Amino acid sequence: MRLIDPPLAALNPTPPELIEMLQTWSSLDKEIAKILNDMYELKNKASERTSKKEEITSSVAIEYARLSQRMIQSFASLELDSISKLVFGSK
């Protein structure tokens, strides 16, 4: 009897783990993985501020927007259907 692999989403990986898995199992290249990791780090810095006095600078916001735009451009060139099947399982 062959066991069926669960969809990746069922494993509940952290974002960095998911990025690494997608890099290993799909066509997610190093540039896209780096952008995703950089965006994740910026998001964490913004959400982990210890006081309201710690402001998110305009340069950090601009960097996040720049990385977001690069992701949009990168994803436009990927075969998203295959990544979707990997993450959520085939339907």
Chimera marker file (.cmm) of the C-alpha trace (Angstrom):
<marker_set name="trace">
<marker id="1" x="0.000" y="0.000" z="0.000" r="1" g="1" b="0" radius="0.5"/>
<marker id="2" x="1.415" y="3.392" z="-1.036" r="1" g="1" b="0" radius="0.5"/>
<marker id="3" x="1.048" y="6.314" z="1.346" r="1" g="1" b="0" radius="0.5"/>
<marker id="4" x="-0.191" y="9.554" z="-0.168" r="1" g="1" b="0" radius="0.5"/>
<marker id="5" x="1.846" y="12.673" z="0.534" r="1" g="1" b="0" radius="0.5"/>
<marker id="6" x="-0.197" y="15.408" z="2.199" r="1" g="1" b="0" radius="0.5"/>
<marker id="7" x="-0.444" y="18.788" z="0.477" r="1" g="1" b="0" radius="0.5"/>
<marker id="8" x="2.297" y="21.145" z="1.591" r="1" g="1" b="0" radius="0.5"/>
<marker id="9" x="-0.249" y="23.414" z="3.313" r="1" g="1" b="0" radius="0.5"/>
<marker id="10" x="-1.170" y="20.534" z="5.635" r="1" g="1" b="0" radius="0.5"/>
<marker id="11" x="2.399" y="20.541" z="6.986" r="1" g="1" b="0" radius="0.5"/>
<marker id="12" x="1.894" y="24.125" z="8.212" r="1" g="1" b="0" radius="0.5"/>
<marker id="13" x="5.444" y="25.337" z="7.464" r="1" g="1" b="0" radius="0.5"/>
<marker id="14" x="6.696" y="28.745" z="8.545" r="1" g="1" b="0" radius="0.5"/>
<marker id="15" x="7.203" y="31.244" z="5.695" r="1" g="1" b="0" radius="0.5"/>
<marker id="16" x="11.002" y="30.696" z="5.602" r="1" g="1" b="0" radius="0.5"/>
<marker id="17" x="10.461" y="26.909" z="5.595" r="1" g="1" b="0" radius="0.5"/>
<marker id="18" x="7.889" y="27.242" z="2.817" r="1" g="1" b="0" radius="0.5"/>
<marker id="19" x="10.267" y="29.351" z="0.742" r="1" g="1" b="0" radius="0.5"/>
<marker id="20" x="13.008" y="26.742" z="1.183" r="1" g="1" b="0" radius="0.5"/>
<marker id="21" x="10.624" y="23.899" z="0.283" r="1" g="1" b="0" radius="0.5"/>
<marker id="22" x="9.411" y="25.692" z="-2.822" r="1" g="1" b="0" radius="0.5"/>
<marker id="23" x="12.988" y="26.300" z="-3.865" r="1" g="1" b="0" radius="0.5"/>
<marker id="24" x="13.774" y="22.610" z="-3.439" r="1" g="1" b="0" radius="0.5"/>
<marker id="25" x="10.620" y="21.159" z="-4.997" r="1" g="1" b="0" radius="0.5"/>
<marker id="26" x="9.728" y="23.648" z="-7.706" r="1" g="1" b="0" radius="0.5"/>
<marker id="27" x="11.129" y="26.196" z="-10.084" r="1" g="1" b="0" radius="0.5"/>
<marker id="28" x="11.342" y="28.941" z="-7.443" r="1" g="1" b="0" radius="0.5"/>
<marker id="29" x="14.743" y="30.458" z="-8.132" r="1" g="1" b="0" radius="0.5"/>
<marker id="30" x="17.225" y="31.990" z="-5.698" r="1" g="1" b="0" radius="0.5"/>
<marker id="31" x="16.367" y="35.582" z="-6.646" r="1" g="1" b="0" radius="0.5"/>
<marker id="32" x="12.677" y="35.121" z="-5.888" r="1" g="1" b="0" radius="0.5"/>
<marker id="33" x="13.478" y="33.245" z="-2.672" r="1" g="1" b="0" radius="0.5"/>
<marker id="34" x="15.733" y="36.105" z="-1.553" r="1" g="1" b="0" radius="0.5"/>
<marker id="35" x="13.039" y="38.684" z="-2.302" r="1" g="1" b="0" radius="0.5"/>
<marker id="36" x="10.468" y="36.678" z="-0.331" r="1" g="1" b="0" radius="0.5"/>
<marker id="37" x="12.839" y="36.294" z="2.611" r="1" g="1" b="0" radius="0.5"/>
<marker id="38" x="13.682" y="40.025" z="2.549" r="1" g="1" b="0" radius="0.5"/>
<marker id="39" x="9.978" y="40.909" z="2.518" r="1" g="1" b="0" radius="0.5"/>
<marker id="40" x="9.353" y="38.519" z="5.417" r="1" g="1" b="0" radius="0.5"/>
<marker id="41" x="12.139" y="40.143" z="7.441" r="1" g="1" b="0" radius="0.5"/>
<marker id="42" x="10.827" y="43.654" z="6.735" r="1" g="1" b="0" radius="0.5"/>
<marker id="43" x="7.326" y="42.577" z="7.753" r="1" g="1" b="0" radius="0.5"/>
<marker id="44" x="8.685" y="41.155" z="11.002" r="1" g="1" b="0" radius="0.5"/>
<marker id="45" x="10.612" y="44.338" z="11.779" r="1" g="1" b="0" radius="0.5"/>
<marker id="46" x="7.440" y="46.370" z="11.299" r="1" g="1" b="0" radius="0.5"/>
<marker id="47" x="5.264" y="44.078" z="13.405" r="1" g="1" b="0" radius="0.5"/>
<marker id="48" x="7.779" y="43.575" z="16.230" r="1" g="1" b="0" radius="0.5"/>
<marker id="49" x="8.276" y="47.220" z="17.112" r="1" g="1" b="0" radius="0.5"/>
<marker id="50" x="8.524" y="47.477" z="20.896" r="1" g="1" b="0" radius="0.5"/>
<marker id="51" x="6.963" y="50.912" z="21.147" r="1" g="1" b="0" radius="0.5"/>
<marker id="52" x="4.989" y="53.381" z="19.113" r="1" g="1" b="0" radius="0.5"/>
<marker id="53" x="8.049" y="55.636" z="19.160" r="1" g="1" b="0" radius="0.5"/>
<marker id="54" x="9.796" y="53.229" z="16.821" r="1" g="1" b="0" radius="0.5"/>
<marker id="55" x="8.556" y="54.392" z="13.474" r="1" g="1" b="0" radius="0.5"/>
<marker id="56" x="8.716" y="52.608" z="10.214" r="1" g="1" b="0" radius="0.5"/>
<marker id="57" x="10.821" y="54.901" z="8.096" r="1" g="1" b="0" radius="0.5"/>
<marker id="58" x="9.829" y="55.918" z="4.621" r="1" g="1" b="0" radius="0.5"/>
<marker id="59" x="12.948" y="54.211" z="3.282" r="1" g="1" b="0" radius="0.5"/>
<marker id="60" x="11.836" y="50.874" z="4.787" r="1" g="1" b="0" radius="0.5"/>
<marker id="61" x="8.330" y="51.318" z="3.346" r="1" g="1" b="0" radius="0.5"/>
<marker id="62" x="9.777" y="52.188" z="-0.058" r="1" g="1" b="0" radius="0.5"/>
<marker id="63" x="12.057" y="49.128" z="0.083" r="1" g="1" b="0" radius="0.5"/>
<marker id="64" x="9.067" y="46.893" z="0.859" r="1" g="1" b="0" radius="0.5"/>
<marker id="65" x="7.129" y="48.400" z="-2.056" r="1" g="1" b="0" radius="0.5"/>
<marker id="66" x="10.147" y="47.888" z="-4.344" r="1" g="1" b="0" radius="0.5"/>
<marker id="67" x="10.450" y="44.245" z="-3.287" r="1" g="1" b="0" radius="0.5"/>
<marker id="68" x="6.707" y="43.767" z="-3.781" r="1" g="1" b="0" radius="0.5"/>
<marker id="69" x="6.947" y="45.091" z="-7.318" r="1" g="1" b="0" radius="0.5"/>
<marker id="70" x="9.846" y="42.746" z="-8.065" r="1" g="1" b="0" radius="0.5"/>
<marker id="71" x="7.753" y="39.826" z="-6.763" r="1" g="1" b="0" radius="0.5"/>
<marker id="72" x="4.851" y="40.772" z="-9.013" r="1" g="1" b="0" radius="0.5"/>
<marker id="73" x="7.183" y="40.843" z="-12.008" r="1" g="1" b="0" radius="0.5"/>
<marker id="74" x="8.812" y="37.547" z="-11.026" r="1" g="1" b="0" radius="0.5"/>
<marker id="75" x="5.534" y="35.719" z="-10.399" r="1" g="1" b="0" radius="0.5"/>
<marker id="76" x="4.191" y="36.900" z="-13.728" r="1" g="1" b="0" radius="0.5"/>
<marker id="77" x="6.850" y="34.764" z="-15.399" r="1" g="1" b="0" radius="0.5"/>
<marker id="78" x="6.286" y="31.616" z="-13.304" r="1" g="1" b="0" radius="0.5"/>
<marker id="79" x="3.961" y="28.723" z="-13.908" r="1" g="1" b="0" radius="0.5"/>
<marker id="80" x="1.776" y="29.492" z="-10.875" r="1" g="1" b="0" radius="0.5"/>
<marker id="81" x="-0.560" y="26.555" z="-11.479" r="1" g="1" b="0" radius="0.5"/>
<marker id="82" x="2.217" y="24.083" z="-10.682" r="1" g="1" b="0" radius="0.5"/>
<marker id="83" x="3.194" y="25.979" z="-7.504" r="1" g="1" b="0" radius="0.5"/>
<marker id="84" x="-0.455" y="26.179" z="-6.439" r="1" g="1" b="0" radius="0.5"/>
<marker id="85" x="-0.813" y="22.406" z="-6.858" r="1" g="1" b="0" radius="0.5"/>
<marker id="86" x="2.324" y="21.858" z="-4.808" r="1" g="1" b="0" radius="0.5"/>
<marker id="87" x="1.156" y="24.115" z="-1.971" r="1" g="1" b="0" radius="0.5"/>
<marker id="88" x="-2.539" y="23.261" z="-1.871" r="1" g="1" b="0" radius="0.5"/>
<marker id="89" x="-2.606" y="19.806" z="-3.443" r="1" g="1" b="0" radius="0.5"/>
<marker id="90" x="-4.156" y="18.854" z="-6.736" r="1" g="1" b="0" radius="0.5"/>
<marker id="91" x="-7.875" y="19.366" z="-7.181" r="1" g="1" b="0" radius="0.5"/>
<link id1="1" id2="2" r="1" g="1" b="0" radius="0.2"/>
<link id1="2" id2="3" r="1" g="1" b="0" radius="0.2"/>
<link id1="3" id2="4" r="1" g="1" b="0" radius="0.2"/>
<link id1="4" id2="5" r="1" g="1" b="0" radius="0.2"/>
<link id1="5" id2="6" r="1" g="1" b="0" radius="0.2"/>
<link id1="6" id2="7" r="1" g="1" b="0" radius="0.2"/>
<link id1="7" id2="8" r="1" g="1" b="0" radius="0.2"/>
<link id1="8" id2="9" r="1" g="1" b="0" radius="0.2"/>
<link id1="9" id2="10" r="1" g="1" b="0" radius="0.2"/>
<link id1="10" id2="11" r="1" g="1" b="0" radius="0.2"/>
<link id1="11" id2="12" r="1" g="1" b="0" radius="0.2"/>
<link id1="12" id2="13" r="1" g="1" b="0" radius="0.2"/>
<link id1="13" id2="14" r="1" g="1" b="0" radius="0.2"/>
<link id1="14" id2="15" r="1" g="1" b="0" radius="0.2"/>
<link id1="15" id2="16" r="1" g="1" b="0" radius="0.2"/>
<link id1="16" id2="17" r="1" g="1" b="0" radius="0.2"/>
<link id1="17" id2="18" r="1" g="1" b="0" radius="0.2"/>
<link id1="18" id2="19" r="1" g="1" b="0" radius="0.2"/>
<link id1="19" id2="20" r="1" g="1" b="0" radius="0.2"/>
<link id1="20" id2="21" r="1" g="1" b="0" radius="0.2"/>
<link id1="21" id2="22" r="1" g="1" b="0" radius="0.2"/>
<link id1="22" id2="23" r="1" g="1" b="0" radius="0.2"/>
<link id1="23" id2="24" r="1" g="1" b="0" radius="0.2"/>
<link id1="24" id2="25" r="1" g="1" b="0" radius="0.2"/>
<link id1="25" id2="26" r="1" g="1" b="0" radius="0.2"/>
<link id1="26" id2="27" r="1" g="1" b="0" radius="0.2"/>
<link id1="27" id2="28" r="1" g="1" b="0" radius="0.2"/>
<link id1="28" id2="29" r="1" g="1" b="0" radius="0.2"/>
<link id1="29" id2="30" r="1" g="1" b="0" radius="0.2"/>
<link id1="30" id2="31" r="1" g="1" b="0" radius="0.2"/>
<link id1="31" id2="32" r="1" g="1" b="0" radius="0.2"/>
<link id1="32" id2="33" r="1" g="1" b="0" radius="0.2"/>
<link id1="33" id2="34" r="1" g="1" b="0" radius="0.2"/>
<link id1="34" id2="35" r="1" g="1" b="0" radius="0.2"/>
<link id1="35" id2="36" r="1" g="1" b="0" radius="0.2"/>
<link id1="36" id2="37" r="1" g="1" b="0" radius="0.2"/>
<link id1="37" id2="38" r="1" g="1" b="0" radius="0.2"/>
<link id1="38" id2="39" r="1" g="1" b="0" radius="0.2"/>
<link id1="39" id2="40" r="1" g="1" b="0" radius="0.2"/>
<link id1="40" id2="41" r="1" g="1" b="0" radius="0.2"/>
<link id1="41" id2="42" r="1" g="1" b="0" radius="0.2"/>
<link id1="42" id2="43" r="1" g="1" b="0" radius="0.2"/>
<link id1="43" id2="44" r="1" g="1" b="0" radius="0.2"/>
<link id1="44" id2="45" r="1" g="1" b="0" radius="0.2"/>
<link id1="45" id2="46" r="1" g="1" b="0" radius="0.2"/>
<link id1="46" id2="47" r="1" g="1" b="0" radius="0.2"/>
<link id1="47" id2="48" r="1" g="1" b="0" radius="0.2"/>
<link id1="48" id2="49" r="1" g="1" b="0" radius="0.2"/>
<link id1="49" id2="50" r="1" g="1" b="0" radius="0.2"/>
<link id1="50" id2="51" r="1" g="1" b="0" radius="0.2"/>
<link id1="51" id2="52" r="1" g="1" b="0" radius="0.2"/>
<link id1="52" id2="53" r="1" g="1" b="0" radius="0.2"/>
<link id1="53" id2="54" r="1" g="1" b="0" radius="0.2"/>
<link id1="54" id2="55" r="1" g="1" b="0" radius="0.2"/>
<link id1="55" id2="56" r="1" g="1" b="0" radius="0.2"/>
<link id1="56" id2="57" r="1" g="1" b="0" radius="0.2"/>
<link id1="57" id2="58" r="1" g="1" b="0" radius="0.2"/>
<link id1="58" id2="59" r="1" g="1" b="0" radius="0.2"/>
<link id1="59" id2="60" r="1" g="1" b="0" radius="0.2"/>
<link id1="60" id2="61" r="1" g="1" b="0" radius="0.2"/>
<link id1="61" id2="62" r="1" g="1" b="0" radius="0.2"/>
<link id1="62" id2="63" r="1" g="1" b="0" radius="0.2"/>
<link id1="63" id2="64" r="1" g="1" b="0" radius="0.2"/>
<link id1="64" id2="65" r="1" g="1" b="0" radius="0.2"/>
<link id1="65" id2="66" r="1" g="1" b="0" radius="0.2"/>
<link id1="66" id2="67" r="1" g="1" b="0" radius="0.2"/>
<link id1="67" id2="68" r="1" g="1" b="0" radius="0.2"/>
<link id1="68" id2="69" r="1" g="1" b="0" radius="0.2"/>
<link id1="69" id2="70" r="1" g="1" b="0" radius="0.2"/>
<link id1="70" id2="71" r="1" g="1" b="0" radius="0.2"/>
<link id1="71" id2="72" r="1" g="1" b="0" radius="0.2"/>
<link id1="72" id2="73" r="1" g="1" b="0" radius="0.2"/>
<link id1="73" id2="74" r="1" g="1" b="0" radius="0.2"/>
<link id1="74" id2="75" r="1" g="1" b="0" radius="0.2"/>
<link id1="75" id2="76" r="1" g="1" b="0" radius="0.2"/>
<link id1="76" id2="77" r="1" g="1" b="0" radius="0.2"/>
<link id1="77" id2="78" r="1" g="1" b="0" radius="0.2"/>
<link id1="78" id2="79" r="1" g="1" b="0" radius="0.2"/>
<link id1="79" id2="80" r="1" g="1" b="0" radius="0.2"/>
<link id1="80" id2="81" r="1" g="1" b="0" radius="0.2"/>
<link id1="81" id2="82" r="1" g="1" b="0" radius="0.2"/>
<link id1="82" id2="83" r="1" g="1" b="0" radius="0.2"/>
<link id1="83" id2="84" r="1" g="1" b="0" radius="0.2"/>
<link id1="84" id2="85" r="1" g="1" b="0" radius="0.2"/>
<link id1="85" id2="86" r="1" g="1" b="0" radius="0.2"/>
<link id1="86" id2="87" r="1" g="1" b="0" radius="0.2"/>
<link id1="87" id2="88" r="1" g="1" b="0" radius="0.2"/>
<link id1="88" id2="89" r="1" g="1" b="0" radius="0.2"/>
<link id1="89" id2="90" r="1" g="1" b="0" radius="0.2"/>
<link id1="90" id2="91" r="1" g="1" b="0" radius="0.2"/>
</marker_set>
